[in-house]
């Protein structure tokens, strides 16, 4: 389960509507989503940030590919304090 929490494309004025709140079908508002992810393009430009119930879910990337041409998903590793590409 996942949800988009920040839309960098909208914030920069690239798109006319925000995708904040877009989520997986099984997402329930208020659900615990402990893992942070971000979606990037080939040039490593960050398009979206979100939260997920797992740290190995490619579903947000699949949505981002269709929606905006995203090609990469990274999850934040709090132990290493860095983003890791899946």
N, C-alpha and C positions, 0 to 999 in steps of 0.2 A: 504494500500500500504506500502511496506517495502523494505529495502535493507540491505545487510550485508556490514559492514564497516571495520571490523577487523576479521581476521581468526587466532585464537591462535594456532590451530593445525598445520597450515602451518608455522607459525612463529617459532614454536618449532621444526620443521623438522619432524613432525609426518605424514604429508601428502605431496604428491609430487606437488600438485597444490593448488593455493589459491582460496577460494570461495568468496573473496571480489568482490562485484559487483553483486552477485547473488541477484535476487529480485523477487517480485511478478510480475505477468503478466501485471498488470495495472500500474506498476512503470514507471514514465517518469523522465529521468535524469534532475536534477535541481528542482524537486518537493520539496515543503516544507514538511519536516518530523520532527516535533518538539519533538517526543517522542523517548527516547533511551531505548533499550532493550539489554539483553544478554541471551545467551542460554547455559545451563549447563547440565552435566550428573548427575547420581545418587550420585556421590561422591562430587558434587558441584564444579567440575572443569569446568571453563569457556572455552567453545569452540569457541563461536562467539559473536561479538558485532554487533549491527545494529541500524537503525533508522526506525520509523514507523509513519504513519499518525494518528494512534490511540494508546491509552495506554491499550487496552484490546484485541488485535488481537493475536490469537493462530496460525495463518498460518505460521509464521516463525518457531515456535516449530514443527509443522507438517513437514515442510521441513527438519529441523535439525534432527528429529527422523529418517527419511528415509535416510538422507545423512550421519549422524555420530553417531546416537544413543543418541541424546539429549533427556532428559526427563523433562526439566524444562525451563520455560521462566520467566524472571524477568524484570520489567520495573522500570526505575529510577523515584522516586518521588522527584522533586526539592523542594517542600515545606518541606518535612521531611529530605531531603538530604540523602536518603537511597534507596536501591533496594528493591522492593516488588515482591514476588512470586505470580503469578496468579494461 
